[in-house]
Structures are given as C-alpha cells and as structure tokens.
Amino acid sequence: MDSYLIQVNGHGDHAPVLDVHVKTNGNSMSLGKVKGRKPRWAVRASEMSKKTFNPVRAIVDSMKVEPNPKKAMISLSLGDPTVFGNLPTNDEVTRAMKEALDSGRYNGYAPSVGYQSCREAVAAYYSCPEAPLEAQDVILTSGCSQAIELALAVLANPGQNILVPRPGFSLYKTLALSMGIEVKLYNLLPEKAWEIDLEHLESLVDDKTACIIVNNPSNPCGSVFSKSHLQKILAVASRQCVPILADEIYGDMVFADCKYEPLATLTTNVPILSCGGLAKRWLVPGWRMGWILIHDRRDIFGNEIRDGLLRLSQRILGPCTIVQGALERILRRTPPEFYHNTLSILKSNADLCYAALSAIPGLQPVRPSGAMYLMVEIEMEHFPEFENDVEFTERLISEQSVFCLPATCFEYPNFFRVVITVPEDMILEACGRIQEFCEMHYQGAEGGQDLECDK
C-alpha cells in the first residue's frame, strides 16, 4: 500500500516550506522542497464579459466627430420614442402607475415569473382562438431585451447556433456570443420590402441550429411581413423542426394600409417563444416591462422549456413590481385612440421622410410599413470620397449636425437608419440638411452627366 508524508518545516524568520516524501512499494523518494504560495492579486474579467460585444456602441463610440457648431444637433439615431416629448404615453398609463405606487401593495418581491394576476392579464390580452394563452404560458421579464435573453438561454447551448436576420437588431448577436452561441445571418431583401430570403435561411440550418429569430415588425427596417410570407417562414421551421424566437416588441405598430399577424396565430405545429413588452406601443421603454409568451400546442417544448424558463427567471427575481401592479389596468384601460394617434404621427413622419429622401440623388430609401424606422441605401459609387456608410454618417454629423446610425451597426453596410419618432419640423429640417450634404458630395456618372440625367 502506498503512503505519503507531508512535513512542514519552518525556522525563525524563514518562510515555511513543504518537504514532500512519497513512499511507494516500500521505496521512499523525495519530491523536493516546494515553497509555500505567496498570495498575489490576479483579478481578471470573465470570459463571458470578454465575449460581450455591442456593435452599435462599438461603432458609435469610435465615431470621434464633433457636430457643426453652427447647426443644432438633430439625432435620428436612438430608438427611444420619448426623447423629444412629442409622443407622451397615455394618461391612463401614468394613472395606473400612480395608483399602484400609492396602494403600497407592490413594494416587496413578486414571484420570479411575475404576479399570477399580471400573467393572467397578459394572457387575456394576447389570447385568441388561433393562439390561446393561459397564465402559465406567460413569463414576465425586465423589458423585452431580457425576454430575448431568457429565450435564447433556454433554447441554445454553447456551441449551437441561431439564425438571425441581416439587417437585424444588434442585441441578438451581443447576447448569443456572450453565451458561446454561434450566430448565422440570413439575408433580408430590400428590393422585396425586406422579406426574408427563404432559400438562404433554410440553407443555414444544420444539426446544431437551436432556433430561428424572426423580428416582425422589424428594427431596423420598419418592414411588416405579410401573412403569406410568415406562412412560408413557418414552413421552413416546420420542415427543419427548428423552433422560433419571435421578437414582436413592435407588434400592432403597423400603418393603416398594413396588417400585423402574430406569428403564433398562423401555426399549430411550430413551437414559438414570442417576446414583447410595454416599451414601444405604450411609449414607456424605461419602465422595463416585458414578457415571453409560450406557444406550444403540440407540447414540443413540454415541461423542460417551461421549467428552464422558470429557473432562469429566478436569477434576478423578476421585473419591477410597481409596473406589474399597474399592468392589468394599462392593458385594459388604455384607449384605442391613443394607439391610433401614435401610429398616425409615425405614418405621417414616415411618408414625409420617404418622400424627401427619395428626391435626393444618390439615396434610395425603402418605404416602411410600421415600427419606428426607415432604412436608406447610399449609392456609394456616387460618393467616392467616403469609403463606407460609417464615414458617410460621420461627415453628415460634422457638416450638418444630423446623426443617423450607419447600417454597419446592423450587419448591413452602405445603408443608414432613420428614426421617425422625432417632431415633424425636425424631420423636415433633417431631410433638408441631408439633401444639402448629398448635393455637396454627389458625383454623377463618368462623362460629365448632370444630376438630372444621372438620376
């Protein structure tokens, strides 16, 4: 039998050393004297933090450019409808919050998935015969971004992949890469009002594909998929047996000539986690109230996904309880005319912006059908002094004090995104400045053709 002797020797002021002897099969041998460990600081950032990368912040923060001091800054870059004060939330919404606060009933912890009564309210609001919901199908989250994070975390393991739209919301990639999940980008087609390239989408599926993310209505495109196109997307998911994460935070925010179809209403056999929240439709993004709706009529997710979402939600003990206390009243009492007025303003701004930018040589806007955005193609061959969309938008800031996000932020170079929630006079002023900028830098085709002929 083997035996081990470890002796600690220390004399006076000398540091102790370990004198290690190992006796094996009756033979004793010394491994020598090893100095004791001297503690030292060695604090390092985690691998997860190192993998976390937000392309919007990385690109915007690197744009070290000062606006033109002679012109007031107009920011068309931030997807926050509250910035300019022209789109306040409804009085019923704020009244519901005040009553929840004054009641004193919502100052403690709630269940991690949300109060039962609040889950019932969300289920009742979104349930329909084509896609029925009960309280157990609702997980309340801290904003839609956490809903997306939990949905990704429960569906995908490190080493698996997810399919993400291009152009698409940058958070999908940021979250996935931090979790060790690979991102595969499928193309949207600007010439088809940003419909999905279905053949390309399906070609990316493999045995490690955990889910397909479908964002409708779209950020950054402002597009809204038709019922027939959504059915084709579902057919791909059904053939490949891949679940869908539906980012529907802009659900129902569509213009009058368009109809929003919740994805889950169009299928009985594709399991869907639909992510939404109060942020956009109710114009309160800072309140951080989101939800996951679990649509699983064939019990494909089963208890495993539900239990996984419960465990993941327990990491932060759920969203703000004050907002939960107001949620049922917000959903039941917000008047329809509030939604209608918001959409009327967005539609008017979208039409103004599209018309103005369409008249500018070298730009090709894509008409939006909903959400809060519009994408504009830069015909880079007519702006040879700019290497790409990032340089184009940098110079637009420095010369005209108009800030639009370069679409490189959304994995789609040589476009830029315009936010259409700003006041009408600012939209018109910004478009006028963009026109002045483009006329200054536009170069027609070779041979000296003038702008009119070239256009």
C-alpha positions in Angstrom: 0.0 0.0 0.0 1.3 3.4 -0.9 1.9 6.0 1.8 2.5 9.8 1.7 4.3 12.0 4.3 4.0 15.8 4.0 6.1 17.7 6.5 6.1 21.4 7.0 9.5 22.8 8.1 9.9 26.4 9.3 12.6 28.1 11.3 12.7 31.6 12.8 12.2 34.2 10.1 12.3 31.8 7.2 9.2 31.1 5.3 7.8 27.6 5.8 8.5 25.0 3.0 6.8 21.8 2.3 9.1 18.7 2.5 7.2 16.1 0.5 8.1 12.4 0.7 6.3 9.7 -1.2 6.7 6.0 -0.2 5.7 3.7 -3.0 6.0 -0.1 -2.6 8.4 0.3 0.3 10.7 2.7 -1.6 10.9 6.3 -0.3 11.6 9.2 -2.6 11.6 12.9 -2.1 9.8 15.3 -4.4 11.9 18.1 -3.0 11.0 21.2 -1.1 8.3 23.4 -2.5 8.0 27.0 -1.3 4.6 27.9 0.2 2.2 30.0 -2.1 2.7 33.7 -1.7 -0.7 35.4 -2.3 -0.9 38.0 -5.0 -3.7 39.9 -6.8 -4.8 38.4 -10.1 -8.3 39.7 -10.8 -9.3 39.2 -14.5 -12.5 39.9 -16.4 -14.6 36.8 -17.1 -14.6 35.1 -20.5 -18.3 35.9 -20.8 -17.6 39.6 -20.4 -14.8 39.4 -22.9 -17.2 37.8 -25.4 -19.9 40.5 -24.9 -19.8 43.0 -27.7 -22.4 45.6 -28.8 -21.6 46.6 -32.4 -23.8 49.7 -32.1 -21.9 51.0 -29.1 -18.5 50.0 -30.6 -19.2 51.8 -33.9 -20.9 54.9 -32.4 -18.3 55.3 -29.7 -15.5 55.1 -32.3 -17.1 57.9 -34.3 -15.0 60.6 -32.7 -16.6 63.5 -34.5 -17.9 66.9 -33.4 -21.2 68.2 -34.8 -21.2 71.5 -36.8 -21.3 74.2 -34.0 -23.4 76.5 -36.3 -26.2 74.0 -36.5 -28.3 72.5 -33.7 -27.9 68.7 -33.4 -30.7 66.6 -34.7 -30.4 62.9 -33.6 -32.3 60.4 -35.7 -30.3 57.5 -34.2 -31.9 56.4 -30.9 -34.9 54.1 -30.9 -36.5 55.8 -27.9 -39.8 57.4 -28.7 -39.8 59.5 -25.5 -36.7 61.6 -26.3 -38.3 64.7 -27.7 -41.5 64.7 -25.7 -43.8 64.7 -28.8 -45.0 61.2 -28.0 -46.1 61.0 -24.4 -47.7 57.9 -23.0 -51.5 58.0 -22.3 -52.9 59.4 -19.0 -54.4 56.1 -18.2 -51.0 54.5 -18.2 -49.5 57.0 -15.8 -52.6 56.9 -13.6 -52.3 53.2 -13.3 -48.7 53.5 -12.2 -49.6 56.2 -9.6 -52.4 54.0 -8.2 -50.1 51.0 -8.0 -47.5 53.1 -6.1 -50.0 54.7 -3.8 -51.5 51.4 -2.9 -48.4 50.3 -1.1 -49.1 46.7 -2.2 -46.2 46.3 -4.6 -43.1 47.1 -2.6 -42.0 43.6 -1.9 -40.7 40.7 -4.0 -43.0 39.1 -6.6 -42.7 35.5 -7.9 -39.7 35.4 -10.3 -42.1 34.9 -13.3 -44.4 37.7 -12.2 -47.6 38.0 -10.2 -50.2 35.5 -11.1 -52.8 38.2 -11.7 -50.4 40.0 -14.1 -49.7 36.9 -16.0 -53.4 36.3 -16.3 -53.9 39.9 -17.6 -51.2 39.5 -20.3 -52.6 36.1 -21.3 -56.1 37.5 -21.6 -54.9 40.5 -23.7 -53.0 38.4 -26.2 -55.0 35.2 -26.3 -57.1 34.5 -29.3 -58.8 31.3 -30.8 -55.9 30.8 -33.2 -53.3 31.0 -30.4 -54.9 30.6 -27.0 -52.9 31.6 -23.9 -53.2 31.0 -20.2 -51.3 32.5 -17.3 -48.9 29.5 -17.2 -47.8 30.5 -20.8 -46.6 33.9 -19.7 -43.2 34.8 -18.2 -42.8 38.5 -17.1 -39.4 39.9 -17.7 -37.4 43.1 -17.2 -38.1 44.5 -20.6 -38.2 42.8 -23.9 -34.4 42.6 -24.0 -34.4 40.3 -21.0 -37.2 38.3 -22.6 -35.0 37.7 -25.6 -32.0 36.8 -23.3 -34.0 34.2 -21.4 -35.5 32.7 -24.6 -32.0 32.4 -26.1 -30.6 31.0 -22.9 -33.3 28.3 -22.6 -33.2 27.2 -26.2 -29.5 27.2 -27.1 -26.3 25.7 -25.6 -22.8 26.9 -26.1 -21.6 25.5 -29.4 -25.0 25.6 -31.0 -26.1 28.2 -33.5 -29.1 30.5 -34.0 -30.3 32.1 -37.3 -30.5 35.9 -37.1 -31.8 38.4 -39.7 -29.4 40.7 -41.6 -30.0 43.6 -41.2 -31.2 43.0 -37.7 -31.3 44.2 -34.1 -27.7 44.0 -32.8 -28.7 42.7 -29.4 -29.3 39.2 -30.7 -25.7 38.8 -31.6 -24.4 40.5 -28.5 -26.4 38.1 -26.2 -25.6 35.0 -28.3 -21.8 35.5 -28.5 -21.6 36.2 -24.7 -23.2 32.8 -24.2 -20.9 31.0 -26.6 -23.7 30.6 -29.2 -22.7 30.9 -32.8 -24.7 33.4 -35.0 -25.6 32.7 -38.6 -27.0 35.7 -40.5 -29.8 35.2 -43.0 -30.5 37.9 -45.6 -33.4 40.2 -45.9 -34.2 41.6 -49.3 -34.6 45.4 -49.6 -36.0 45.0 -53.2 -38.8 43.0 -51.7 -39.6 45.3 -48.8 -37.2 43.4 -46.6 -38.8 40.0 -46.9 -36.6 37.1 -45.8 -34.5 35.3 -48.4 -36.2 31.9 -47.6 -33.8 29.8 -49.6 -30.8 31.4 -47.9 -32.5 31.0 -44.5 -33.1 27.3 -45.0 -29.6 26.6 -46.3 -28.1 27.8 -43.0 -30.0 25.2 -40.9 -27.9 22.3 -39.6 -28.0 19.8 -36.7 -26.7 22.4 -34.3 -29.3 25.1 -35.1 -31.2 25.9 -31.9 -33.7 28.4 -33.1 -34.7 31.0 -35.8 -35.2 34.6 -34.7 -37.9 36.3 -36.6 -38.4 40.1 -35.9 -41.7 41.4 -37.2 -42.3 44.4 -37.4 -38.7 45.0 -37.9 -36.0 47.0 -36.3 -34.1 48.5 -38.2 -36.2 48.1 -41.4 -39.7 49.2 -40.4 -41.0 46.3 -42.5 -44.1 44.2 -41.8 -44.3 40.7 -43.2 -47.5 39.6 -45.0 -49.5 36.6 -43.8 -48.3 34.6 -46.8 -44.7 35.4 -46.2 -45.0 34.4 -42.5 -46.6 31.1 -43.5 -43.5 30.4 -45.7 -41.2 31.2 -42.8 -43.2 28.8 -40.7 -43.0 26.1 -43.4 -39.2 26.3 -43.2 -39.2 26.0 -39.4 -41.7 23.0 -39.7 -39.6 21.2 -42.3 -36.4 21.6 -40.3 -38.0 21.1 -36.9 -36.5 24.3 -35.5 -38.4 26.4 -33.0 -38.8 30.2 -33.5 -38.0 33.1 -31.2 -40.4 35.8 -32.4 -39.3 39.3 -31.5 -42.7 41.1 -31.6 -42.0 44.1 -29.5 -43.4 46.3 -32.3 -46.5 44.1 -32.7 -49.6 46.1 -33.7 -47.4 49.1 -34.5 -48.2 49.0 -38.2 -49.6 51.6 -40.5 -53.2 51.8 -41.7 -52.5 50.1 -45.1 -51.0 47.1 -43.4 -52.0 44.3 -41.1 -49.9 42.7 -38.3 -50.2 39.0 -37.9 -48.8 37.5 -34.7 -46.7 34.6 -35.8 -48.2 32.1 -33.4 -51.7 32.6 -34.9 -50.6 31.0 -38.2 -49.3 27.6 -37.0 -50.3 24.8 -34.7 -47.1 22.7 -35.1 -44.1 25.1 -34.8 -43.3 26.0 -31.1 -42.7 29.7 -30.6 -41.4 31.9 -27.8 -42.9 35.3 -28.6 -41.1 38.3 -26.9 -42.8 41.6 -26.3 -43.4 44.3 -23.8 -44.7 47.8 -22.9 -41.7 49.8 -24.2 -42.8 50.8 -27.8 -46.5 50.5 -28.1 -47.2 52.2 -24.8 -44.2 54.5 -25.2 -42.5 53.7 -21.8 -39.2 51.9 -22.6 -37.7 53.0 -19.3 -40.3 51.1 -17.3 -38.7 47.8 -18.2 -41.7 45.5 -18.5 -41.5 42.7 -21.0 -42.9 39.2 -21.4 -42.4 35.8 -23.1 -45.5 34.1 -24.5 -45.1 30.4 -24.8 -47.0 28.9 -27.8 -46.6 25.2 -27.8 -49.9 23.5 -28.8 -48.2 20.2 -29.7 -46.3 20.1 -26.5 -42.9 20.1 -28.3 -41.3 22.3 -25.6 -43.1 20.3 -22.9 -42.2 20.9 -19.3 -38.5 21.1 -20.0 -38.6 24.5 -21.6 -41.1 25.9 -19.2 -39.1 24.6 -16.2 -35.9 26.1 -17.8 -37.5 29.5 -18.1 -38.7 29.4 -14.5 -35.2 28.6 -13.3 -33.6 31.2 -15.5 -36.1 33.8 -14.3 -35.1 33.1 -10.7 -31.7 34.6 -11.3 -33.0 38.1 -10.8 -36.4 37.6 -9.2 -38.5 39.2 -11.9 -39.3 42.6 -13.2 -40.3 45.8 -11.3 -43.3 45.1 -9.0 -44.7 48.6 -9.3 -45.1 48.3 -13.0 -46.6 44.8 -12.5 -49.1 46.3 -10.2 -50.2 48.7 -12.9 -50.1 46.2 -15.8 -53.6 44.9 -15.7 -55.1 48.4 -15.8 -52.7 49.5 -18.5 -53.7 46.7 -20.8 -57.4 47.0 -20.1 -57.9 50.8 -20.0 -55.5 52.4 -22.5 -58.0 53.9 -25.0 -57.8 52.7 -28.7 -57.4 56.3 -29.9 -54.0 56.5 -28.1 -52.6 53.8 -30.3 -54.3 55.3 -33.3 -52.8 58.7 -32.7 -49.3 57.4 -32.2 -49.5 55.5 -35.5 -50.9 58.5 -37.3 -47.8 60.5 -36.3 -45.4 57.8 -37.2 -47.1 57.2 -40.6 -47.1 60.9 -41.3 -43.4 61.2 -40.4 -42.5 58.1 -42.4 -44.3 59.5 -45.5 -42.6 62.9 -45.2 -39.2 61.3 -44.7 -39.6 58.8 -47.5 -40.7 61.5 -50.0 -38.0 63.9 -49.1 -35.1 61.3 -49.2 -36.5 59.7 -52.4 -35.9 63.1 -54.2 -32.2 63.2 -53.2 -29.8 61.9 -55.9 -27.6 59.1 -54.5 -30.1 57.9 -51.8 -32.7 55.1 -52.1 -35.0 54.8 -49.1 -37.1 51.7 -48.6 -40.6 52.6 -47.6 -41.5 51.3 -44.1 -44.9 49.8 -43.1 -44.6 50.0 -39.4 -42.4 50.2 -36.3 -40.3 53.4 -35.9 -37.6 53.2 -38.5 -36.7 53.7 -42.2 -33.6 52.3 -44.0 -31.9 54.3 -46.7 -29.4 52.9 -49.2 -26.4 55.1 -50.1 -25.3 54.7 -53.7 -21.7 54.7 -52.7 -20.4 54.9 -56.3 -21.8 58.5 -56.3 -20.0 59.4 -53.1 -16.4 58.2 -53.9 -14.8 60.3 -51.2 -16.5 58.2 -48.5 -15.2 54.6 -48.0 -18.4 53.3 -46.4 -21.6 54.2 -44.5 -19.7 54.9 -41.3 -17.6 57.6 -43.0 -20.7 59.0 -44.7 -22.7 59.3 -41.5 -19.6 60.7 -39.6 -19.3 63.6 -42.2 -23.1 64.1 -42.0 -22.7 64.8 -38.3 -19.6 67.1 -38.7 -21.1 69.1 -41.6 -24.8 69.1 -40.9 -25.2 68.0 -37.3 -27.6 65.2 -38.3 -26.9 61.8 -36.6 -28.2 58.7 -38.3 -27.0 55.2 -37.5 -24.8 53.6 -40.1 -26.3 50.3 -41.0 -23.0 48.6 -40.4 -24.4 48.5 -36.9 -26.9 46.1 -38.2 -24.5 44.0 -40.3 -25.7 45.8 -43.5 -23.2 48.2 -44.9 -23.9 51.1 -47.2 -27.3 51.9 -45.7 -28.2 54.1 -42.8 -31.2 54.0 -40.4 -33.5 56.9 -39.7 -35.7 57.0 -36.5 -39.1 58.6 -37.4 -40.3 59.4 -33.8 -39.0 63.0 -33.8 -41.2 66.0 -34.3 -42.3 66.8 -37.8 -40.4 70.0 -38.1 -37.2 68.2 -37.1 -37.8 65.5 -39.7 -38.2 68.2 -42.4 -35.1 70.1 -41.2 -33.0 66.9 -41.0 -34.1 65.9 -44.5 -33.2 69.3 -45.8 -29.8 69.1 -44.3 -29.3 65.6 -45.7 -30.2 66.9 -49.1 -27.7 69.8 -48.8 -25.0 67.3 -47.7 -25.6 64.9 -50.6 -25.7 67.7 -53.2 -22.3 68.9 -51.9 -20.7 65.5 -52.2 -22.6 63.7 -55.0 -20.7 62.9 -58.1 -22.5 61.8 -61.3 -21.6 59.1 -63.7 -18.4 59.4 -65.7 -18.7 61.5 -68.8 -20.0 64.7 -67.1 -23.7 63.8 -67.0 -25.6 66.2 -64.8 -27.6 65.1 -61.8 -31.0 65.1 -63.5 -29.8 62.9 -66.4 -27.9 60.6 -64.0 -30.9 60.2 -61.7 
